[in-house]
Amino acid sequence: MVIDLHVALQSIESYFTEDTNDTITLGQMVGSQLFKHIFDLSLGYFDFPDILLIEGCQDYIGMSEPSPSNNHYYYGDLLTKTPKESLFNKEYFENPFEFKILNKGNPINEYKYSMNIQFINRFKLVIVCDAHLIPPEFISELKRRVSSKLIMLADPFTVYGKAIIDIPTVVHSSCECDPLTAMARDIYGVETDYIKKMSSKMLDVMHISAPQTTQKFQGHYYVTNDKPYYDLMVDKFKKMGLRKGYSVIVTDKNYITCDLDPLSKDEINKEYITMGPYSLMEIVIGGSGRRMPTLTSNPSCSCRMNHFKKTFRAPIDLEGVLDNPFDRDDRFKNVLPGNLLTIEQAAHHRFDKLIFIQSEYHKLSKQEMYTLMSVTEHLTILEG
């Protein structure tokens, strides 16, 4: 349901003045900048330190300067975990030493995650951006337990938008948009009033074949909707192992907090980063400081998260390599090669440049094409 921008802002303004904490959920098409309008409006009613911003896209945390008010977070940074009731956990907690001996020293701990509601409720206003990228169970928990005023912003036009297609949505853009953003909007028949004439955002179509060797992917991000090609190349990446200069993407549902400065003894000002589902990382160096050998598992691999400057130690395993679950515990993250992604994986990130490999058997849907154009500044389409 499309609504005008002024109608959305009027409803938000009424929400700020009324004695209610019901959740407001609004949709925003790329280029509408609804978040900016709402945030500017909110500063007239709340002090900046009283506003909490929660991002569904981890890359935006890396792109922004650290907030002095400690109020801008990736949703994974606001999770707490508790052990699940399970056979493995019960055996481990009753006799951890014997459990480790019998099961090769690595207990399997299963956890359940929940939002840190106590911390979130310190703020008077909570704005959740890219809510469509956050698992539904965490969205439901926020709506159910947060006592502050809560605004959810999501994009119903992406590949993750099917479940929220009926929410009130702002599509009009009152500012200049890049050509690629205007093309994304045009997919749904939405006009763009102001388009930048000089812009780095571009769309190229090249009639060349898709790369067949892993070396071609280093330093680049490719996306494909060609399942056989994706499976073939992922298998080649797995045989190559974890290598410096390549990227990996997290595939399991666990969240791990990594210390950005393990040598620092300043516990108050320590910085951490969360490895969660779809986290995208570049392998910077091996554990010993030398060029990384061909490995499928590394407990001390140095990585850099997409759009983040600082490196951290990341214990990672290539998915499908360790078949025995007792060879792995909750400290390790399953990963797949990150230089070749599916459209669903790419939707969780923002790229400077993206190369799309088109399948000759699968035509892109509106949601898929819109997603590709909305997550990158430069899109190249390969049609072999």
C-alpha positions as CSV (number, residue, x, y, z in Angstrom):
1,M,0.0,0.0,0.0
2,V,1.6,3.2,-1.2
3,I,1.3,6.4,0.9
4,D,2.6,9.9,0.5
5,L,5.6,11.0,2.4
6,H,3.7,13.8,4.3
7,V,1.1,11.3,5.4
8,A,3.8,9.0,6.8
9,L,5.5,11.9,8.6
10,Q,2.2,13.1,10.0
11,S,1.5,9.7,11.5
12,I,5.0,9.6,13.0
13,E,4.6,13.1,14.5
14,S,1.3,12.0,16.0
15,Y,3.0,8.9,17.4
16,F,5.6,11.0,19.1
17,T,3.1,13.1,20.9
18,E,0.6,10.4,21.8
19,D,0.8,8.3,25.0
20,T,1.2,5.0,23.2
21,N,4.1,2.6,22.5
22,D,2.5,0.6,19.7
23,T,4.9,-0.3,17.0
24,I,4.8,1.6,13.7
25,T,6.0,-0.4,10.6
26,L,6.6,1.4,7.4
27,G,8.0,0.5,4.0
28,Q,10.5,2.5,2.1
29,M,11.6,2.1,-1.5
30,V,15.3,2.7,-2.4
31,G,15.8,6.5,-3.0
32,S,12.9,7.6,-0.8
33,Q,15.2,8.3,2.2
34,L,12.3,7.8,4.6
35,F,14.7,7.0,7.4
36,K,16.4,10.4,7.0
37,H,13.1,12.2,7.1
38,I,12.0,10.3,10.2
39,F,15.3,10.7,12.0
40,D,15.4,14.5,11.3
41,L,11.8,14.7,12.7
42,S,12.6,12.7,15.8
43,L,15.4,15.1,16.8
44,G,12.6,17.6,17.5
45,Y,11.1,15.4,20.1
46,F,14.0,13.3,21.5
47,D,17.6,14.0,22.4
48,F,20.1,12.2,20.2
49,P,21.4,10.0,23.0
50,D,17.9,8.8,23.7
51,I,17.5,7.4,20.2
52,L,18.6,3.9,19.4
53,L,19.3,2.9,15.8
54,I,19.3,-0.8,15.0
55,E,20.6,-2.0,11.6
56,G,19.5,-5.1,9.8
57,C,22.5,-4.6,7.4
58,Q,25.9,-5.0,9.1
59,D,27.7,-3.1,6.5
60,Y,26.2,0.2,7.5
61,I,27.9,0.0,10.9
62,G,31.3,-0.3,9.1
63,M,30.4,2.6,6.8
64,S,29.6,5.0,9.6
65,E,31.7,6.7,12.3
66,P,31.5,5.2,15.8
67,S,28.7,6.9,17.7
68,P,29.9,8.8,20.8
69,S,26.5,8.1,22.3
70,N,26.8,4.4,21.9
71,N,23.4,4.2,20.2
72,H,24.0,2.7,16.7
73,Y,24.2,-1.1,16.5
74,Y,23.9,-4.1,14.1
75,Y,21.1,-6.3,15.5
76,G,23.5,-9.1,16.1
77,D,25.5,-7.0,18.6
78,L,22.3,-6.7,20.7
79,L,21.7,-10.4,21.2
80,T,22.2,-12.5,24.3
81,K,22.5,-16.2,24.4
82,T,21.5,-18.9,26.8
83,P,22.1,-22.7,26.5
84,K,19.2,-24.7,25.0
85,E,17.8,-27.7,26.8
86,S,19.1,-30.6,24.8
87,L,20.6,-34.1,25.2
88,F,24.1,-32.8,24.4
89,N,23.9,-29.8,26.7
90,K,22.5,-31.9,29.6
91,E,25.3,-34.4,29.3
92,Y,27.9,-31.7,29.0
93,F,26.7,-29.6,32.0
94,E,26.3,-32.6,34.2
95,N,29.8,-33.9,33.6
96,P,31.8,-31.6,31.3
97,F,35.2,-33.3,31.7
98,E,33.9,-36.8,30.8
99,F,31.8,-35.3,27.9
100,K,34.9,-33.7,26.4
101,I,36.9,-36.9,26.7
102,L,34.3,-39.1,25.1
103,N,33.6,-36.5,22.3
104,K,37.1,-35.5,21.2
105,G,37.3,-32.5,23.6
106,N,34.7,-30.4,21.7
107,P,31.3,-30.2,23.5
108,I,28.4,-29.3,21.3
109,N,26.6,-26.4,22.9
110,E,23.3,-25.3,21.4
111,Y,22.1,-21.8,22.3
112,K,19.0,-19.8,22.0
113,Y,19.3,-16.1,21.2
114,S,17.2,-13.2,22.4
115,M,17.4,-9.4,22.1
116,N,19.0,-7.5,25.0
117,I,15.7,-5.9,25.9
118,Q,17.0,-4.5,29.2
119,F,19.6,-2.4,27.2
120,I,17.2,-1.5,24.4
121,N,14.6,-0.2,26.9
122,R,17.0,2.4,28.2
123,F,16.2,4.5,25.1
124,K,13.0,6.5,24.5
125,L,12.9,5.8,20.8
126,V,14.1,2.8,18.8
127,I,14.3,2.9,15.0
128,V,15.0,-0.4,13.2
129,C,16.4,0.0,9.7
130,D,16.3,-2.8,7.0
131,A,14.0,-4.8,9.3
132,H,13.4,-7.3,6.4
133,L,16.9,-8.5,6.9
134,I,16.4,-9.4,10.6
135,P,15.1,-12.9,11.4
136,P,11.4,-12.8,12.2
137,E,11.8,-14.2,15.7
138,F,13.8,-11.1,16.7
139,I,11.4,-8.7,15.1
140,S,8.5,-10.4,17.0
141,E,10.4,-10.1,20.3
142,L,11.1,-6.4,19.8
143,K,7.4,-5.7,19.1
144,R,6.4,-7.8,22.1
145,R,8.9,-6.7,24.7
146,V,10.2,-3.2,23.9
147,S,8.5,-0.6,26.1
148,S,10.0,2.4,24.2
149,K,8.5,3.9,21.1
150,L,9.4,1.6,18.2
151,I,9.6,2.3,14.5
152,M,10.3,-0.5,12.0
153,L,11.5,0.4,8.4
154,A,11.7,-2.3,5.7
155,D,11.9,-2.6,2.0
156,P,9.0,-4.7,0.6
157,F,10.4,-4.7,-2.9
158,T,13.4,-6.9,-2.3
159,V,13.7,-10.7,-2.4
160,Y,12.9,-10.6,1.3
161,G,9.9,-8.4,0.9
162,K,7.2,-10.9,0.2
163,A,6.1,-11.2,3.9
164,I,5.7,-7.4,4.3
165,I,4.3,-6.4,0.9
166,D,1.1,-5.0,2.5
167,I,2.7,-2.5,4.9
168,P,2.2,1.3,4.2
169,T,5.1,2.2,1.9
170,V,6.7,5.5,0.8
171,V,8.1,5.4,-2.7
172,H,8.3,9.1,-3.7
173,S,11.8,10.6,-3.8
174,S,12.2,14.3,-3.0
175,C,16.0,14.3,-3.5
176,E,18.5,13.5,-6.3
177,C,18.9,9.8,-7.0
178,D,21.8,8.0,-8.8
179,P,21.0,6.5,-12.2
180,L,21.1,2.9,-10.9
181,T,18.7,3.8,-8.1
182,A,16.4,5.3,-10.6
183,M,16.5,2.1,-12.7
184,A,15.7,0.1,-9.6
185,R,12.7,2.2,-8.9
186,D,11.6,2.1,-12.6
187,I,11.3,-1.7,-12.3
188,Y,8.1,-1.1,-10.3
189,G,7.0,1.8,-12.5
190,V,7.9,4.4,-10.0
191,E,9.2,7.7,-11.5
192,T,12.2,9.6,-10.1
193,D,12.0,13.4,-10.2
194,Y,15.7,14.2,-9.8
195,I,18.4,12.0,-11.3
196,K,22.1,12.9,-11.0
197,K,23.7,13.5,-14.4
198,M,27.3,12.9,-13.2
199,S,27.5,9.8,-11.1
200,S,29.7,6.8,-10.5
201,K,26.7,4.6,-10.4
202,M,26.4,2.7,-13.6
203,L,25.0,-0.4,-15.3
204,D,27.1,-2.3,-17.8
205,V,26.2,-5.3,-19.9
206,M,29.1,-7.4,-21.2
207,H,28.9,-10.3,-23.6
208,I,31.6,-12.5,-22.1
209,S,31.7,-15.9,-20.5
210,A,31.6,-16.4,-16.7
211,P,34.9,-17.1,-15.0
212,Q,35.8,-20.8,-14.7
213,T,38.8,-20.5,-12.3
214,T,38.9,-19.3,-8.7
215,Q,41.7,-16.8,-9.4
216,K,39.4,-14.6,-11.5
217,F,37.3,-14.0,-8.4
218,Q,40.0,-12.6,-6.1
219,G,39.3,-9.0,-5.2
220,H,35.8,-9.0,-6.8
221,Y,32.3,-9.8,-5.8
222,Y,30.1,-11.8,-8.2
223,V,26.5,-12.8,-7.9
224,T,24.6,-15.4,-9.9
225,N,21.2,-17.0,-10.3
226,D,22.7,-20.0,-12.1
227,K,22.5,-22.8,-9.6
228,P,24.7,-25.4,-11.5
229,Y,27.4,-22.8,-12.1
230,Y,27.3,-21.7,-8.4
231,D,27.6,-25.3,-7.1
232,L,30.5,-26.0,-9.5
233,M,32.5,-22.9,-8.5
234,V,31.8,-23.4,-4.8
235,D,33.2,-26.9,-5.1
236,K,36.4,-25.4,-6.7
237,F,36.7,-22.9,-3.9
238,K,36.4,-25.6,-1.3
239,K,39.2,-27.6,-2.9
240,M,41.3,-24.5,-2.9
241,G,40.7,-23.9,0.8
242,L,40.9,-20.7,2.8
243,R,43.3,-18.3,1.1
244,K,44.5,-14.8,1.8
245,G,42.7,-12.1,-0.4
246,Y,39.5,-14.1,-0.8
247,S,36.2,-13.6,1.1
248,V,33.9,-15.9,3.0
249,I,30.3,-15.6,4.0
250,V,28.9,-17.1,7.2
251,T,26.2,-19.7,6.6
252,D,25.2,-21.0,10.1
253,K,22.8,-19.4,12.5
254,N,25.1,-18.9,15.5
255,Y,26.4,-15.6,16.6
256,I,30.0,-15.2,17.8
257,T,31.4,-12.0,19.4
258,C,35.0,-11.4,18.4
259,D,37.5,-9.1,20.2
260,L,38.9,-6.4,17.9
261,D,41.8,-5.7,20.3
262,P,42.6,-8.9,22.3
263,L,45.7,-7.4,23.8
264,S,43.9,-4.4,25.3
265,K,43.2,-4.6,29.0
266,D,40.7,-1.7,28.9
267,E,37.5,-3.7,29.4
268,I,35.3,-0.5,29.4
269,N,36.4,0.8,26.0
270,K,37.0,-2.6,24.3
271,E,35.6,-3.0,20.8
272,Y,33.9,-6.1,19.6
273,I,32.3,-7.3,16.4
274,T,29.7,-10.0,15.8
275,M,30.0,-12.8,13.3
276,G,26.4,-13.7,12.5
277,P,24.4,-15.2,9.6
278,Y,25.4,-13.7,6.3
279,S,28.4,-11.8,7.8
280,L,30.8,-11.2,4.9
281,M,34.6,-11.2,5.6
282,E,37.8,-10.9,3.7
283,I,40.7,-13.2,4.8
284,V,43.6,-10.9,5.5
285,I,46.3,-13.1,6.8
286,G,46.9,-16.6,8.3
287,G,47.3,-17.2,12.0
288,S,51.1,-17.0,12.1
289,G,51.4,-13.9,10.0
290,R,52.6,-15.7,6.9
291,R,50.7,-16.4,3.7
292,M,47.9,-18.7,4.6
293,P,48.3,-22.3,3.4
294,T,45.5,-24.3,1.8
295,L,43.3,-25.1,4.7
296,T,39.6,-25.9,5.3
297,S,39.7,-24.8,8.9
298,N,41.7,-22.2,10.8
299,P,41.2,-21.3,14.5
300,S,43.2,-18.1,14.2
301,C,42.5,-16.7,10.8
302,S,42.7,-12.9,10.6
303,C,39.7,-11.4,8.8
304,R,38.2,-8.0,8.0
305,M,34.4,-7.6,7.9
306,N,32.9,-6.0,4.8
307,H,33.3,-2.2,5.0
308,F,35.2,-2.4,8.3
309,K,38.8,-1.3,8.7
310,K,39.9,-3.3,11.7
311,T,40.9,-6.9,11.6
312,F,40.1,-9.7,14.1
313,R,40.7,-13.4,14.7
314,A,37.9,-15.5,13.2
315,P,37.7,-19.2,13.9
316,I,36.1,-20.5,10.7
317,D,35.4,-23.8,8.9
318,L,34.5,-24.3,5.3
319,E,30.9,-25.7,5.3
320,G,30.6,-29.4,4.4
321,V,34.2,-30.3,5.2
322,L,33.8,-31.5,8.8
323,D,31.0,-34.2,8.6
324,N,31.4,-35.3,12.3
325,P,29.6,-32.7,14.4
326,F,31.8,-33.6,17.4
327,D,34.8,-32.2,15.4
328,R,33.3,-28.7,15.8
329,D,31.9,-26.6,18.6
330,D,30.0,-23.4,18.9
331,R,33.2,-21.2,18.7
332,F,33.6,-22.0,15.1
333,K,31.6,-20.6,12.2
334,N,30.6,-22.4,9.1
335,V,31.4,-20.4,6.0
336,L,31.1,-20.6,2.2
337,P,33.2,-18.7,-0.4
338,G,32.1,-15.1,-0.4
339,N,33.4,-13.9,-3.7
340,L,30.5,-15.7,-5.5
341,L,27.1,-15.1,-3.9
342,T,23.5,-15.9,-4.4
343,I,21.1,-13.0,-4.8
344,E,19.6,-13.8,-1.3
345,Q,23.1,-13.5,0.2
346,A,24.0,-10.3,-1.7
347,A,20.8,-8.7,-0.4
348,H,22.4,-8.5,3.1
349,H,25.3,-6.3,2.0
350,R,26.3,-3.1,0.2
351,F,28.9,-3.2,-2.6
352,D,31.0,-0.6,-4.5
353,K,31.0,-2.9,-7.5
354,L,29.1,-6.1,-8.3
355,I,29.3,-8.4,-11.2
356,F,26.2,-10.5,-12.0
357,I,26.4,-13.7,-13.9
358,Q,23.0,-14.3,-15.7
359,S,21.6,-17.8,-16.0
360,E,20.4,-18.6,-19.5
361,Y,17.6,-20.8,-18.0
362,H,16.3,-18.6,-15.2
363,K,14.9,-15.1,-15.9
364,L,15.3,-12.6,-13.1
365,S,12.1,-11.6,-11.2
366,K,11.3,-8.0,-10.4
367,Q,12.4,-8.5,-6.8
368,E,15.8,-10.0,-7.9
369,M,16.6,-7.3,-10.3
370,Y,15.6,-4.6,-7.9
371,T,17.7,-6.2,-5.2
372,L,20.8,-6.2,-7.4
373,M,20.4,-2.6,-8.4
374,S,19.8,-1.4,-4.8
375,V,22.8,-2.9,-3.1
376,T,25.6,-1.7,-5.4
377,E,27.0,1.5,-6.9
378,H,28.2,-0.2,-10.1
379,L,26.5,-3.3,-11.6
380,T,28.0,-5.3,-14.5
381,I,25.9,-8.0,-16.1
382,L,27.7,-10.8,-17.8
383,E,25.8,-12.5,-20.6
384,G,27.9,-15.2,-22.1
